[in-house]
Amino acid sequence: MQITYIPETTLNTTPSTPVGITLRCTDYDSNISIPNVESNEIRTDRQRSPGAMGAPEASPSIKGELSYATLDDFLAAALGATWSPSLASVNLAVDGSAKTITRATGDFVADGFAIGHTVTMAGFTNGGNNSSQTITNVTTTVLTFSGATGLVTETSAAGRTITGNTLKVGGTSVTPKSVTLEHKDQSTSTTKYQPMTGVVVNKLGLSGALKETVQYSLELLAMTVGTMTASTLFSSIGAANTNPVFGNVIGSLKLNAVSMPNVTKWSMDFDNSSEVGRVCFSTAAHNATQKAVKITGTLEVYFADHTQSDRYAAGTEFPLSLTLGDGASKSYVIDCGRAKITDRKNPEKDGVRIETLTYEAYVPLTGTATACFITRKP
C-alpha cells in the first residue's frame, strides 16, 4: 500500500505535471460508497424495478505515527492556514558578519515577520545561507539572526525565498485547502491506483500515551472519486521523509505555563465539520465547505490535588501548550492561548485515581487573537 498526495492550488483540480508526496501511514480506508436510489414503481406482477446508481462518494480515513514534516500540509489544511510568514522569489542579500538578510524592496514588518519566528531560507549560492534561523530583530528591510552560525555574505540577487514556520487559526479564506490523493493498491497480483481530487480535511487528530508513539488520524472528504486505473496520475513520486517518529518521553504538556508531570494519555482534535455539496448531472461535488475549527481534546492524569477540579468548577481559562520533540530541532510547539476544562471524571480503581479532563480551546480575548498557534522547529 502507498498513499500519495499533492496540494491543490485550485479546489478539485490536480496541478499539471504533479510530483507526488508519499504520506507515511499505518492504516488506510478509502470508505468509497455508491448510493443506490431505489425505484418505488408499483407493478402488477409484484416484482421490483431496478433503481438508479448515484455518484461515488468517499470519506477516506488515514492513521499513522507522527514524525516531523509528515503532516505539515494536512495541519495547514485543518487550520485553514498557510505556514507563514513567507516570501517567494525576492531580492535578498546576506551579511555574514552582522548576521542579517536585507531585502531590496518591500516591508518585513508589514509581511508579518516578528521576533521569535523561525524561518527557512533557500535559493542562495552559499549552502550555509540555505538554513533555518530564528529572528532576533526586525526592521522594514532587515531581519537579524543573532544566534546564527554559518551565514556567508552574499550580494543581493533575485529568486530567493523565505518560508515561515508558523500556522494559526483565523484566516478569512472561504475556500478550503485541498489535496489530490491517490491510493496504490497492491493487494492482488495487479497493481491499481485509486485517485481522488478536492480532498479536504474534515477532522485531524493527534494523541499520545505511555509506551506508545504519537499517533495521528485523518478523516477526509473527497469532492471527486476517480476511476481505478493501472497507472499513477503523478509524473513522479518522491520518497517519504525518514524523520524519526515522535514518542511520549521527549516533549512536554503545560497548563497555565506549568509542566504537567502526571500525564498518562492525551489527545488534541481539530474538527472542521466539513461538507461537500452534491449536485445533479455531475459525478463531482459542486463545492466543499468548512465551519469554524473546533479544537478539543482529553488529558488523563494521575490525581495529585484539586487544582483541576477547582478550574472545572470555576470555569477558569488557561493557556495550554504541547511540545512534541525537544522543542529545538525537528519539533512542534502547539499553543492554545485560551482553553477551558469542559468535563472532568475522577474514578478510583484499586486505590489509584486517574482524572480524565476534557478541554476546548477558544479564540483569546486579547493578544494573538487565534485559538491555536503551531510552530515547527526545523
C-alpha positions as CSV (number, residue, x, y, z in Angstrom):
1,M,0.0,0.0,0.0
2,Q,1.1,3.5,-0.7
3,I,-0.7,6.8,-0.2
4,T,0.5,9.7,-2.3
5,Y,-0.8,13.3,-2.5
6,I,-0.2,16.8,-3.8
7,P,-1.7,20.1,-2.5
8,E,-4.1,21.7,-5.0
9,T,-3.8,25.4,-5.9
10,T,-7.3,25.3,-7.4
11,L,-10.0,23.3,-5.5
12,N,-10.7,19.9,-7.0
13,T,-8.0,20.3,-9.7
14,T,-4.8,18.3,-9.8
15,P,-1.8,20.6,-10.6
16,S,-0.2,19.9,-14.0
17,T,2.8,17.5,-14.1
18,P,2.2,16.7,-10.4
19,V,5.1,15.4,-8.3
20,G,3.6,13.2,-5.6
21,I,4.4,13.3,-1.9
22,T,4.5,10.0,-0.1
23,L,2.5,10.0,3.1
24,R,3.8,7.8,5.9
25,C,0.9,5.9,7.5
26,T,-0.1,2.7,9.2
27,D,-3.7,2.3,8.1
28,Y,-5.9,3.5,5.2
29,D,-9.6,3.1,4.3
30,S,-11.0,4.7,1.2
31,N,-14.6,4.5,2.5
32,I,-16.0,4.7,-1.0
33,S,-19.7,4.2,-1.4
34,I,-22.0,4.4,-4.4
35,P,-25.6,5.4,-3.4
36,N,-28.3,3.2,-4.9
37,V,-31.6,5.0,-5.4
38,E,-34.4,2.5,-5.2
39,S,-37.4,2.6,-7.6
40,N,-40.9,2.9,-6.0
41,E,-42.7,1.8,-9.1
42,I,-45.9,-0.3,-8.5
43,R,-46.0,-3.3,-10.7
44,T,-48.9,-5.7,-11.3
45,D,-46.5,-8.7,-11.1
46,R,-45.4,-7.8,-7.6
47,Q,-41.7,-7.5,-8.7
48,R,-39.3,-4.7,-8.2
49,S,-38.0,-2.4,-10.9
50,P,-34.3,-1.5,-10.8
51,G,-33.3,1.8,-9.4
52,A,-30.5,4.2,-10.4
53,M,-26.9,4.5,-9.3
54,G,-25.7,7.7,-7.8
55,A,-22.2,9.3,-8.0
56,P,-19.4,7.7,-6.0
57,E,-18.7,9.3,-2.6
58,A,-15.6,8.9,-0.4
59,S,-14.6,9.8,3.1
60,P,-11.0,8.4,3.3
61,S,-9.5,7.8,6.7
62,I,-5.8,7.5,7.4
63,K,-3.9,6.7,10.5
64,G,-0.2,6.8,11.3
65,E,2.7,7.6,13.6
66,L,3.6,11.3,13.6
67,S,7.0,12.4,12.6
68,Y,8.4,15.8,11.7
69,A,7.2,17.1,8.3
70,T,4.8,14.2,7.7
71,L,1.6,16.2,8.3
72,D,2.6,19.8,7.5
73,D,0.2,20.1,4.5
74,F,-2.7,18.5,6.4
75,L,-2.1,20.6,9.5
76,A,-2.3,23.7,7.3
77,A,-5.5,22.3,5.7
78,A,-7.0,21.5,9.1
79,L,-6.4,25.1,10.4
80,G,-7.3,26.7,7.0
81,A,-4.0,28.5,7.1
82,T,-0.6,28.8,5.4
83,W,2.8,28.3,7.0
84,S,3.9,31.9,7.4
85,P,5.2,34.5,7.1
86,S,6.7,33.5,3.7
87,L,8.2,35.3,0.7
88,A,8.7,33.8,-2.7
89,S,11.3,34.9,-5.4
90,V,12.5,38.1,-3.8
91,N,15.8,40.0,-3.9
92,L,17.8,39.3,-0.7
93,A,21.3,40.0,0.4
94,V,23.2,38.4,3.3
95,D,25.7,40.0,5.7
96,G,27.5,37.1,7.4
97,S,29.3,39.3,10.0
98,A,26.1,41.2,11.0
99,K,24.0,38.0,10.7
100,T,21.3,39.8,8.7
101,I,19.4,39.5,5.5
102,T,18.3,42.6,3.7
103,R,15.6,42.9,1.1
104,A,15.7,45.4,-1.8
105,T,12.0,46.3,-1.7
106,G,9.0,45.6,0.5
107,D,8.4,45.6,4.2
108,F,9.2,42.7,6.6
109,V,7.1,44.1,9.3
110,A,4.1,44.5,7.1
111,D,4.5,41.0,5.8
112,G,4.2,39.6,9.4
113,F,7.7,38.8,10.3
114,A,8.3,39.1,14.1
115,I,10.9,38.4,16.7
116,G,10.9,34.7,17.7
117,H,9.8,33.4,14.3
118,T,11.8,30.6,12.9
119,V,12.2,30.9,9.1
120,T,13.8,28.7,6.4
121,M,15.8,30.4,3.6
122,A,16.5,28.9,0.2
123,G,17.9,29.9,-3.2
124,F,21.2,31.3,-2.1
125,T,24.5,30.3,-3.7
126,N,26.3,29.5,-0.4
127,G,24.8,26.5,1.3
128,G,25.2,28.0,4.7
129,N,22.6,30.6,3.9
130,N,20.1,28.0,2.9
131,S,19.2,27.3,6.5
132,S,16.6,27.8,9.3
133,Q,17.2,30.7,11.6
134,T,15.3,32.4,14.5
135,I,14.6,36.1,14.1
136,T,16.0,38.3,16.9
137,N,15.2,41.7,15.4
138,V,13.0,43.1,12.6
139,T,13.0,46.3,10.7
140,T,11.3,47.3,7.4
141,T,14.1,45.8,5.3
142,V,16.3,43.8,7.6
143,L,16.0,40.6,9.6
144,T,18.6,39.8,12.2
145,F,19.5,36.4,13.4
146,S,21.9,37.0,16.4
147,G,22.3,33.3,17.1
148,A,23.0,32.2,13.5
149,T,26.1,30.3,12.6
150,G,27.4,29.6,9.1
151,L,25.9,32.6,7.3
152,V,28.1,33.8,4.4
153,T,28.0,37.3,2.9
154,E,26.2,37.4,-0.5
155,T,25.2,40.3,-2.6
156,S,21.5,40.9,-3.5
157,A,20.0,38.6,-6.1
158,A,16.5,37.5,-7.2
159,G,14.9,34.2,-6.8
160,R,15.4,33.7,-3.1
161,T,12.7,32.5,-0.7
162,I,11.8,32.7,3.0
163,T,9.4,30.0,4.3
164,G,7.7,30.6,7.5
165,N,7.2,28.0,10.2
166,T,4.0,29.2,12.0
167,L,0.4,28.3,11.5
168,K,-2.6,29.9,13.1
169,V,-6.3,29.6,13.1
170,G,-8.1,32.7,12.0
171,G,-7.8,33.1,8.2
172,T,-10.6,34.7,6.2
173,S,-10.4,32.4,3.1
174,V,-13.7,30.7,2.3
175,T,-12.1,28.1,0.0
176,P,-10.8,25.1,1.9
177,K,-7.3,23.9,1.3
178,S,-7.4,20.6,-0.6
179,V,-5.2,17.9,-2.0
180,T,-5.3,15.3,-4.7
181,L,-4.9,11.9,-3.1
182,E,-4.0,8.5,-4.6
183,H,-4.1,5.0,-3.1
184,K,-1.8,2.4,-4.7
185,D,-3.5,-1.0,-4.1
186,Q,-1.1,-3.9,-4.2
187,S,-3.3,-6.4,-2.5
188,T,-3.6,-8.5,-5.7
189,S,-1.2,-9.5,-8.5
190,T,-2.3,-6.5,-10.5
191,T,-1.4,-3.1,-9.0
192,K,-4.2,-0.5,-9.2
193,Y,-4.4,3.2,-8.4
194,Q,-7.4,5.0,-6.9
195,P,-7.3,8.8,-7.4
196,M,-9.5,11.4,-5.6
197,T,-9.5,15.1,-6.1
198,G,-10.8,18.0,-4.0
199,V,-9.9,16.1,-0.8
200,V,-10.4,18.3,2.3
201,V,-9.7,17.7,6.0
202,N,-12.9,17.0,8.0
203,K,-11.0,16.1,11.2
204,L,-7.4,15.8,12.2
205,G,-6.4,14.1,15.5
206,L,-3.2,13.8,17.5
207,S,-2.8,11.6,20.5
208,G,-0.2,10.0,22.8
209,A,0.0,7.6,25.6
210,L,2.6,5.8,27.8
211,K,4.7,3.2,25.9
212,E,3.3,4.4,22.5
213,T,4.4,6.6,19.7
214,V,2.5,9.8,18.9
215,Q,-0.4,8.9,16.7
216,Y,-2.2,10.9,14.0
217,S,-5.6,10.3,12.4
218,L,-7.2,12.0,9.4
219,E,-10.8,12.0,8.4
220,L,-11.2,13.4,4.9
221,L,-13.9,14.1,2.3
222,A,-13.4,13.9,-1.5
223,M,-15.2,16.0,-4.0
224,T,-14.5,13.7,-6.9
225,V,-13.7,9.9,-6.9
226,G,-11.8,8.9,-9.9
227,T,-11.8,5.6,-11.7
228,M,-9.3,3.0,-10.6
229,T,-6.6,2.7,-13.2
230,A,-3.4,0.7,-13.9
231,S,-1.1,3.7,-13.8
232,T,-0.4,6.6,-11.4
233,L,-1.6,10.1,-12.2
234,F,1.7,11.5,-10.8
235,S,4.6,12.4,-13.2
236,S,6.9,11.3,-10.4
237,I,6.7,10.4,-6.7
238,G,9.1,11.5,-4.0
239,A,10.2,9.1,-1.2
240,A,8.7,9.6,2.2
241,N,10.8,11.5,4.8
242,T,12.9,9.5,7.2
243,N,12.5,11.6,10.3
244,P,12.1,9.5,13.5
245,V,8.6,9.2,14.9
246,F,7.7,11.1,18.0
247,G,7.5,9.3,21.3
248,N,5.9,10.4,24.6
249,V,9.1,10.8,26.6
250,I,10.7,13.8,24.9
251,G,8.4,16.8,25.0
252,S,6.0,18.5,27.4
253,L,2.4,19.5,28.1
254,K,1.8,22.7,30.0
255,L,-1.3,24.1,31.6
256,N,-1.0,27.8,32.6
257,A,2.7,27.7,31.7
258,V,3.4,24.9,34.3
259,S,4.5,21.5,33.1
260,M,2.2,18.6,34.0
261,P,4.4,15.7,35.3
262,N,1.5,13.3,35.8
263,V,0.0,12.9,32.2
264,T,-0.6,9.3,31.2
265,K,-2.6,9.9,28.0
266,W,-3.5,13.0,25.9
267,S,-5.3,13.9,22.7
268,M,-6.0,17.0,20.5
269,D,-8.5,17.2,17.7
270,F,-9.2,19.8,15.0
271,D,-12.7,19.4,13.7
272,N,-13.9,21.4,10.7
273,S,-17.3,19.9,10.3
274,S,-16.6,19.8,6.5
275,E,-19.2,19.2,3.9
276,V,-19.2,18.6,0.2
277,G,-22.1,19.8,-1.9
278,R,-23.5,17.3,-4.4
279,V,-25.5,18.4,-7.4
280,C,-27.5,16.8,-10.2
281,F,-25.9,15.8,-13.6
282,S,-22.4,15.6,-12.2
283,T,-20.2,13.0,-10.6
284,A,-18.2,15.8,-8.9
285,A,-19.3,17.8,-5.9
286,H,-20.1,21.4,-6.6
287,N,-18.2,22.8,-3.6
288,A,-16.6,22.0,-0.3
289,T,-17.3,24.0,2.9
290,Q,-15.8,24.1,6.4
291,K,-17.2,25.6,9.6
292,A,-15.3,27.1,12.4
293,V,-12.4,24.9,13.6
294,K,-13.3,23.3,16.9
295,I,-10.3,22.3,18.9
296,T,-10.9,19.8,21.7
297,G,-9.1,17.1,23.5
298,T,-8.6,15.0,26.6
299,L,-6.0,14.6,29.3
300,E,-5.6,11.6,31.5
301,V,-3.5,12.4,34.6
302,Y,-2.8,10.8,38.0
303,F,-4.8,12.6,40.6
304,A,-2.5,14.9,42.5
305,D,-4.7,17.6,44.1
306,H,-7.9,19.5,43.5
307,T,-6.3,22.1,41.1
308,Q,-8.1,20.8,38.0
309,S,-11.4,20.2,39.8
310,D,-11.3,23.8,41.0
311,R,-10.6,25.0,37.5
312,Y,-13.5,23.0,36.2
313,A,-15.9,24.2,38.9
314,A,-14.9,27.8,38.4
315,G,-14.8,27.7,34.6
316,T,-11.2,29.0,34.8
317,E,-9.5,29.6,31.5
318,F,-5.8,29.0,31.0
319,P,-3.1,28.6,28.2
320,L,-2.3,25.1,27.1
321,S,1.0,24.3,25.3
322,L,2.0,20.9,23.8
323,T,5.6,20.3,22.7
324,L,6.4,17.3,20.5
325,G,10.2,16.7,20.4
326,D,12.9,18.6,22.2
327,G,11.4,22.0,21.2
328,A,14.7,22.9,19.4
329,S,15.1,20.8,16.3
330,K,12.6,18.8,14.2
331,S,9.9,19.6,16.8
332,Y,6.4,21.2,17.0
333,V,5.0,23.5,19.6
334,I,1.2,23.8,19.7
335,D,-0.1,26.7,21.7
336,C,-3.7,27.3,22.7
337,G,-3.9,30.6,24.5
338,R,-7.3,30.2,25.9
339,A,-8.5,26.8,26.9
340,K,-11.1,25.6,29.4
341,I,-11.9,22.3,31.0
342,T,-15.4,21.3,29.8
343,D,-15.8,18.0,31.6
344,R,-14.0,16.1,34.4
345,K,-14.1,12.5,35.6
346,N,-12.2,11.2,38.6
347,P,-12.8,7.5,39.1
348,E,-10.9,5.4,41.6
349,K,-9.8,1.9,40.8
350,D,-7.7,-0.4,43.0
351,G,-6.6,2.6,45.1
352,V,-5.4,4.6,42.0
353,R,-7.3,7.8,40.9
354,I,-7.0,8.9,37.3
355,E,-8.5,12.2,36.3
356,T,-9.9,12.5,32.7
357,L,-10.1,16.1,31.7
358,T,-11.9,17.2,28.5
359,Y,-10.9,20.6,27.2
360,E,-11.7,23.0,24.4
361,A,-9.7,25.9,23.0
362,Y,-11.3,29.3,22.1
363,V,-10.2,32.5,20.5
364,P,-8.4,34.7,23.1
365,L,-10.0,37.9,24.2
366,T,-6.7,39.8,23.7
367,G,-3.2,39.2,22.3
368,T,-2.7,36.9,19.3
369,A,-6.4,36.6,18.6
370,T,-6.1,33.0,17.4
371,A,-7.3,29.8,19.1
372,C,-4.2,27.9,18.1
373,F,-0.6,28.6,17.1
374,I,1.5,25.8,15.7
375,T,5.2,26.4,15.3
376,R,7.6,24.0,13.7
377,K,11.3,23.9,14.6
378,P,13.3,22.7,11.6
